[in-house]
């Protein structure tokens, strides 16, 4: 029996200041408001960057002022190219309320992490053409010119466990997924 197909669709966040967070995600990250409304005491703002998706992010009011722990590890966005990642790196550095800005290499991706105005960790990334074993996090110097930074990333990745072209890794993963999809759901 095959497992039913599914794919990730969207994420919802409870927020304290829905107007500030909607401004942040629309102005800085380029999302558009697709809907907004109220259900009971909760306000909602629906955000998307894809006209085929009603929403990719939902902001919902009601986040308590004091939380001992933020259960969201990160929200990750794939960038179209490295030039876009570099541009967003400059933009988040200039953005009030953004903290913990950290450019890193994961070997299989080059990323810029930061905290949004309410402390949620955001990752902006571009894929590399290599695979290395995860987890991995190597600080990255965004002041390097593009060619030099990519050469550093490749030189670093080649020394890491599991290094191989990403297409080879994807073929191996696809085979594992096909094999597991033929098993019955638990």
Backbone as CSV, one residue per row, in Angstrom:
resi,resn,N_x,N_y,N_z,CA_x,CA_y,CA_z,C_x,C_y,C_z
1,UNK,0.845,-1.190,0.000,0.000,0.000,0.000,0.885,1.246,0.000
2,UNK,0.599,2.178,-0.886,1.367,3.422,-0.959,0.852,4.412,0.081
3,UNK,1.777,5.206,0.620,1.383,6.279,1.535,0.771,7.406,0.722
4,UNK,-0.297,8.048,1.215,-0.892,9.167,0.491,0.125,10.294,0.310
5,UNK,0.048,10.972,-0.833,0.958,12.078,-1.120,0.616,13.262,-0.233
6,UNK,1.656,13.947,0.232,1.457,15.198,0.958,2.643,16.099,0.710
7,UNK,2.432,17.400,0.876,3.518,18.361,0.752,3.276,19.489,1.733
8,UNK,4.364,20.112,2.144,4.254,21.213,3.091,3.549,22.381,2.424
9,UNK,2.694,23.071,3.173,1.915,24.170,2.615,2.199,25.512,3.262
10,UNK,2.030,25.615,4.590,2.184,26.920,5.230,2.479,26.760,6.713
11,UNK,2.814,27.884,7.334,3.099,27.905,8.764,2.273,29.031,9.392
12,UNK,1.846,28.821,10.606,1.105,29.839,11.345,1.874,30.236,12.589
13,UNK,1.897,31.533,12.869,2.619,32.064,14.028,1.686,32.870,14.907
14,UNK,1.701,32.605,16.196,1.057,33.517,17.131,1.984,34.703,17.329
15,UNK,1.438,35.916,17.289,2.239,37.131,17.417,1.623,38.052,18.463
16,UNK,2.467,38.926,19.019,1.985,39.926,19.988,1.453,41.164,19.275
17,UNK,2.208,41.661,18.296,1.866,42.899,17.593,1.650,42.557,16.121
18,UNK,0.407,42.251,15.764,0.118,41.741,14.421,0.410,42.778,13.344
19,UNK,0.184,44.058,13.620,0.464,45.097,12.620,1.970,45.193,12.351
20,UNK,2.765,45.185,13.419,4.223,45.265,13.246,4.758,44.055,12.495
21,UNK,4.257,42.874,12.831,4.744,41.664,12.180,4.280,41.593,10.722
22,UNK,3.058,42.024,10.421,2.603,42.058,9.030,3.461,43.034,8.235
23,UNK,3.795,44.174,8.819,4.669,45.142,8.155,6.044,44.523,7.881
24,UNK,6.607,43.850,8.862,7.925,43.239,8.722,7.935,42.229,7.576
25,UNK,6.981,41.303,7.581,6.969,40.242,6.569,6.614,40.763,5.175
26,UNK,5.818,41.819,5.087,5.499,42.382,3.767,6.609,43.309,3.285
27,UNK,7.045,44.205,4.111,8.029,45.205,3.688,9.408,44.607,3.493
28,UNK,9.907,43.843,4.451,11.270,43.327,4.364,11.361,42.047,3.533
29,UNK,10.447,41.117,3.743,10.554,39.820,3.075,9.696,39.721,1.815
30,UNK,8.917,40.755,1.503,8.208,40.801,0.233,6.930,39.999,0.140
31,UNK,6.345,39.596,1.265,5.060,38.908,1.227,3.953,39.914,0.965
32,UNK,2.834,39.428,0.431,1.646,40.253,0.225,0.531,39.720,1.111
33,UNK,-0.316,40.629,1.583,-1.472,40.224,2.376,-2.526,39.688,1.412
34,UNK,-2.932,38.438,1.610,-3.960,37.842,0.759,-5.336,37.913,1.412
35,UNK,-5.364,38.022,2.712,-6.612,38.136,3.477,-6.275,38.594,4.875
36,UNK,-7.263,39.103,5.547,-7.152,39.386,6.974,-8.549,39.335,7.552
37,UNK,-8.613,39.054,8.842,-9.930,38.973,9.453,-9.860,38.603,10.917
38,UNK,-11.025,38.391,11.465,-11.192,38.127,12.889,-12.003,36.858,13.045
39,UNK,-11.602,36.015,13.990,-12.395,34.852,14.370,-12.399,34.829,15.883
40,UNK,-13.542,35.111,16.461,-13.604,35.260,17.911,-12.733,36.431,18.325
41,UNK,-11.864,36.211,19.286,-10.967,37.271,19.763,-9.644,37.307,19.001
42,UNK,-9.442,36.399,18.065,-8.161,36.290,17.370,-8.214,36.990,16.016
43,UNK,-7.230,37.871,15.782,-7.058,38.521,14.484,-6.093,37.687,13.651
44,UNK,-6.334,37.645,12.342,-5.491,36.889,11.421,-5.050,37.776,10.266
45,UNK,-3.803,37.581,9.824,-3.304,38.152,8.579,-2.682,36.993,7.800
46,UNK,-3.145,36.810,6.551,-2.664,35.746,5.686,-1.689,36.358,4.677
47,UNK,-0.518,35.741,4.546,0.552,36.291,3.711,1.021,35.266,2.686
48,UNK,1.354,35.752,1.487,1.883,34.866,0.457,2.800,35.622,-0.487
49,UNK,3.660,34.886,-1.137,4.486,35.399,-2.237,4.174,34.632,-3.517
50,UNK,3.200,33.752,-3.464,2.866,32.880,-4.589,1.366,32.988,-4.873
51,UNK,0.971,33.495,-6.041,-0.459,33.649,-6.320,-1.216,32.324,-6.384
52,UNK,-0.513,31.196,-6.452,-1.177,29.891,-6.420,-1.483,29.453,-4.993
53,UNK,-0.891,30.146,-4.008,-1.075,29.796,-2.593,-1.797,30.922,-1.878
54,UNK,-2.980,30.641,-1.348,-3.706,31.675,-0.602,-2.842,32.251,0.500
55,UNK,-2.150,31.371,1.192,-1.230,31.839,2.240,-0.098,30.842,2.419
56,UNK,1.064,31.406,2.731,2.237,30.629,3.086,2.592,30.861,4.552
57,UNK,2.165,32.009,5.071,2.324,32.348,6.482,1.002,32.910,6.985
58,UNK,0.608,32.481,8.178,-0.553,33.047,8.853,-0.065,33.663,10.149
59,UNK,-0.369,34.931,10.348,-0.094,35.589,11.618,-1.395,35.611,12.410
60,UNK,-1.332,35.202,13.664,-2.513,35.160,14.523,-2.195,35.883,15.821
61,UNK,-3.091,36.774,16.225,-2.878,37.501,17.485,-3.009,36.532,18.651
62,UNK,-2.494,36.956,19.807,-2.679,36.163,21.016,-1.421,35.575,21.622
63,UNK,-0.276,35.896,21.074,0.965,35.387,21.671,1.166,36.074,23.019
64,UNK,1.387,35.303,24.070,1.611,35.926,25.392,2.858,36.806,25.389
65,UNK,2.857,37.833,26.195,4.008,38.735,26.294,5.265,37.993,26.736
66,UNK,5.143,37.149,27.705,6.306,36.436,28.240,6.172,34.948,27.957
67,UNK,7.095,34.435,27.195,7.165,33.000,26.953,8.515,32.508,27.451
68,UNK,8.513,31.434,28.201,9.771,30.896,28.710,10.603,30.286,27.581
69,UNK,9.929,29.874,26.495,10.624,29.179,25.424,9.835,29.359,24.139
70,UNK,10.525,29.663,23.039,9.883,29.767,21.735,10.028,28.412,21.052
71,UNK,8.925,27.735,20.824,8.963,26.387,20.255,9.338,26.377,18.778
72,UNK,9.330,27.533,18.122,9.714,27.579,16.714,11.230,27.579,16.634
73,UNK,11.783,26.551,16.006,13.231,26.512,15.818,13.624,27.517,14.752
74,UNK,12.953,27.481,13.593,13.252,28.432,12.535,12.186,28.340,11.459
75,UNK,12.099,29.396,10.673,11.281,29.440,9.465,12.262,29.722,8.342
76,UNK,12.312,28.851,7.346,13.349,28.936,6.317,12.759,29.289,4.965
77,UNK,13.474,30.165,4.256,13.063,30.613,2.931,14.215,30.408,1.953
78,UNK,13.935,29.686,0.874,14.937,29.480,-0.181,14.954,30.729,-1.054
79,UNK,16.136,31.260,-1.271,16.311,32.430,-2.122,16.525,31.974,-3.565
80,UNK,16.206,32.844,-4.521,16.370,32.506,-5.928,17.817,32.432,-6.366
81,UNK,18.679,33.222,-5.710,20.092,33.220,-6.067,20.909,33.866,-4.945
82,UNK,22.222,33.730,-5.067,23.101,34.255,-4.030,23.065,35.778,-3.972
83,UNK,22.890,36.432,-5.115,22.784,37.903,-5.122,21.614,38.347,-4.250
84,UNK,20.510,37.628,-4.309,19.359,37.933,-3.464,19.663,37.711,-1.992
85,UNK,20.395,36.645,-1.689,20.775,36.382,-0.303,21.651,37.514,0.222
86,UNK,22.609,37.941,-0.584,23.499,39.029,-0.174,22.697,40.328,0.035
87,UNK,21.753,40.590,-0.857,20.915,41.785,-0.734,20.078,41.746,0.547
88,UNK,19.510,40.581,0.849,18.712,40.448,2.071,19.593,40.538,3.314
89,UNK,20.815,40.055,3.240,21.750,40.180,4.361,21.951,41.654,4.697
90,UNK,22.168,42.473,3.674,22.324,43.920,3.906,21.041,44.522,4.472
91,UNK,19.905,44.088,3.956,18.622,44.634,4.412,18.346,44.292,5.872
92,UNK,18.602,43.045,6.288,18.318,42.690,7.681,19.286,43.389,8.629
93,UNK,20.506,43.666,8.166,21.441,44.404,9.013,20.926,45.807,9.299
94,UNK,20.194,46.394,8.372,19.686,47.758,8.522,18.308,47.811,9.170
95,UNK,17.698,46.663,9.431,16.324,46.610,9.919,16.256,46.693,11.443
96,UNK,15.516,47.682,11.940,15.299,47.815,13.382,14.531,46.602,13.900
97,UNK,14.937,46.105,15.044,14.248,44.986,15.675,14.763,43.621,15.266
98,UNK,15.622,43.557,14.271,16.210,42.284,13.845,17.467,42.046,14.677
99,UNK,17.597,40.837,15.214,18.746,40.514,16.066,19.372,39.204,15.611
100,UNK,20.524,38.891,16.213,21.218,37.619,16.026,21.450,37.274,14.564
101,UNK,21.953,38.220,13.785,22.230,37.997,12.365,23.494,37.141,12.258
102,UNK,23.365,36.009,11.572,24.482,35.057,11.501,24.540,34.399,10.125
103,UNK,25.489,34.809,9.277,25.691,34.098,8.018,26.521,32.843,8.262
104,UNK,26.058,31.711,7.700,26.733,30.434,7.911,26.679,29.579,6.653
105,UNK,27.613,28.630,6.589,27.548,27.577,5.585,27.126,26.294,6.280
106,UNK,26.197,25.585,5.631,25.829,24.243,6.078,26.461,23.202,5.154
107,UNK,27.328,23.663,4.266,27.903,22.764,3.271,26.944,22.571,2.112
108,UNK,25.714,22.166,2.404,24.707,21.970,1.359,23.894,23.234,1.088
109,UNK,24.117,24.274,1.883,23.419,25.553,1.717,24.255,26.657,2.334
110,UNK,24.094,27.857,1.794,24.672,29.059,2.394,23.493,29.852,2.940
111,UNK,23.561,30.212,4.218,22.406,30.755,4.918,22.721,32.040,5.656
112,UNK,21.678,32.831,5.857,21.718,33.974,6.766,20.571,33.771,7.741
113,UNK,20.914,33.657,9.008,19.923,33.526,10.078,19.765,34.861,10.778
114,UNK,18.557,35.103,11.299,18.303,36.279,12.125,17.001,36.063,12.869
115,UNK,16.767,36.898,13.870,15.511,36.870,14.626,14.631,38.023,14.163
116,UNK,13.359,37.728,13.896,12.413,38.779,13.518,12.090,39.635,14.749
117,UNK,11.298,40.685,14.614,11.053,41.572,15.757,10.438,40.913,16.988
118,UNK,9.853,39.717,16.854,9.307,39.024,18.020,10.134,37.805,18.407
119,UNK,11.341,37.712,17.862,12.271,36.676,18.303,12.195,35.354,17.569
120,UNK,11.375,35.240,16.514,11.330,34.008,15.723,12.556,33.957,14.826
121,UNK,13.214,32.803,14.786,14.411,32.677,13.959,14.007,32.436,12.506
122,UNK,14.592,33.243,11.622,14.372,33.151,10.188,15.679,32.703,9.545
123,UNK,15.564,31.835,8.551,16.719,31.448,7.738,16.409,31.797,6.293
124,UNK,17.313,32.517,5.661,17.281,32.750,4.222,18.459,31.960,3.660
125,UNK,18.247,31.199,2.586,19.343,30.355,2.117,19.320,30.139,0.613
126,UNK,20.474,29.763,0.099,20.608,29.236,-1.264,21.259,27.867,-1.151
127,UNK,20.821,26.967,-1.996,21.426,25.635,-2.030,22.800,25.708,-2.684
128,UNK,23.658,24.790,-2.300,24.927,24.595,-2.998,24.789,23.327,-3.834
129,UNK,25.704,23.067,-4.729,25.630,21.832,-5.528,26.254,20.626,-4.842
130,UNK,26.458,20.705,-3.517,27.100,19.613,-2.783,26.218,19.165,-1.639
131,UNK,26.452,17.937,-1.218,25.853,17.401,0.001,26.983,17.127,0.977
132,UNK,26.746,17.410,2.237,27.598,16.966,3.338,26.669,16.557,4.476
133,UNK,27.169,15.727,5.376,26.349,15.264,6.495,25.922,16.442,7.369
134,UNK,24.690,16.340,7.875,24.115,17.373,8.730,23.874,16.803,10.117
135,UNK,23.791,17.629,11.137,23.834,19.085,11.127,25.259,19.623,11.024
136,UNK,25.364,20.815,10.470,26.644,21.482,10.290,26.396,22.982,10.228
137,UNK,27.244,23.728,10.876,27.101,25.190,10.885,28.493,25.801,11.001
138,UNK,28.965,26.445,9.900,30.275,27.081,9.878,30.068,28.571,9.632
139,UNK,30.529,29.442,10.529,30.380,30.892,10.289,30.956,31.274,8.925
140,UNK,30.271,32.195,8.256,30.618,32.583,6.890,30.865,34.090,6.833
141,UNK,31.882,34.477,6.115,32.267,35.886,6.003,31.613,36.505,4.771
142,UNK,30.504,37.233,4.962,29.789,37.841,3.842,30.515,39.041,3.250
143,UNK,31.648,39.446,3.855,32.397,40.550,3.261,33.267,40.078,2.093
144,UNK,33.412,38.762,1.936,34.197,38.219,0.822,33.459,38.442,-0.496
145,UNK,34.197,38.681,-1.586,33.557,38.740,-2.905,32.921,37.385,-3.230
146,UNK,31.913,37.394,-4.086,31.164,36.173,-4.392,32.059,34.993,-4.758
147,UNK,32.951,35.178,-5.719,33.784,34.065,-6.175,34.633,33.503,-5.040
148,UNK,35.175,34.388,-4.227,36.020,33.950,-3.107,35.196,33.222,-2.050
149,UNK,33.992,33.701,-1.773,33.128,33.063,-0.781,32.709,31.674,-1.257
150,UNK,32.316,31.548,-2.527,31.923,30.238,-3.055,33.100,29.272,-3.067
151,UNK,34.288,29.769,-3.367,35.470,28.902,-3.343,35.734,28.416,-1.924
152,UNK,35.620,29.309,-0.943,35.774,28.933,0.457,34.732,27.878,0.838
153,UNK,33.465,28.099,0.422,32.394,27.158,0.760,32.687,25.778,0.160
154,UNK,33.148,25.749,-1.076,33.435,24.466,-1.722,34.640,23.785,-1.076
155,UNK,35.687,24.554,-0.830,36.874,23.986,-0.170,36.509,23.412,1.196
156,UNK,35.663,24.119,1.940,35.215,23.641,3.263,34.400,22.370,3.129
157,UNK,33.462,22.353,2.188,32.574,21.200,2.021,33.352,19.942,1.633
158,UNK,34.340,20.082,0.761,35.116,18.920,0.296,35.795,18.179,1.439
159,UNK,36.070,18.860,2.544,36.771,18.260,3.682,35.816,17.581,4.672
160,UNK,34.510,17.680,4.425,33.526,17.234,5.411,33.005,15.828,5.124
161,UNK,32.560,15.123,6.172,32.017,13.773,5.994,30.827,13.764,5.043
162,UNK,30.806,12.771,4.179,29.685,12.561,3.280,29.694,13.405,2.020
163,UNK,30.727,14.214,1.823,30.758,15.120,0.671,30.518,14.356,-0.629
164,UNK,29.568,14.867,-1.426,29.294,14.324,-2.762,28.442,15.336,-3.512
165,UNK,28.349,15.212,-4.828,27.443,16.090,-5.571,26.003,15.900,-5.076
166,UNK,25.270,16.971,-4.965,23.923,16.901,-4.406,23.017,16.011,-5.255
167,UNK,23.230,15.957,-6.569,22.388,15.108,-7.417,22.569,13.628,-7.073
168,UNK,23.774,13.242,-6.714,24.016,11.852,-6.284,23.280,11.574,-4.977
169,UNK,23.354,12.510,-4.039,22.648,12.346,-2.765,21.139,12.289,-2.993
170,UNK,20.609,13.153,-3.882,19.157,13.172,-4.153,18.696,11.846,-4.753
171,UNK,19.495,11.252,-5.633,19.134,9.958,-6.220,19.059,8.886,-5.134
172,UNK,20.029,8.896,-4.211,20.010,7.946,-3.088,18.769,8.168,-2.217
173,UNK,18.465,9.423,-1.924,17.302,9.746,-1.088,16.009,9.340,-1.788
174,UNK,15.906,9.605,-3.087,14.701,9.234,-3.830,14.462,7.726,-3.746
175,UNK,15.512,6.955,-3.836,15.382,5.497,-3.722,14.888,5.103,-2.337
176,UNK,15.426,5.747,-1.305,14.965,5.451,0.070,13.501,5.836,0.250
177,UNK,13.096,6.966,-0.314,11.702,7.412,-0.193,10.778,6.445,-0.923
178,UNK,11.161,6.036,-2.134,10.331,5.073,-2.879,10.149,3.791,-2.077
179,UNK,11.244,3.332,-1.483,11.183,2.096,-0.699,10.258,2.257,0.512
180,UNK,10.376,3.391,1.212,9.541,3.592,2.412,8.084,3.878,2.054
181,UNK,7.823,4.425,0.863,6.426,4.744,0.501,5.619,3.509,0.156
182,UNK,6.286,2.391,-0.041,5.557,1.167,-0.346,5.167,0.393,0.915
183,UNK,5.693,0.845,2.065,5.315,0.220,3.335,3.986,0.766,3.812
184,UNK,3.257,-0.026,4.550,1.962,0.400,5.102,2.149,1.442,6.181
185,UNK,1.228,2.421,6.275,1.307,3.380,7.390,1.186,2.658,8.719
186,UNK,1.857,3.180,9.727,1.842,2.540,11.058,0.489,2.667,11.710
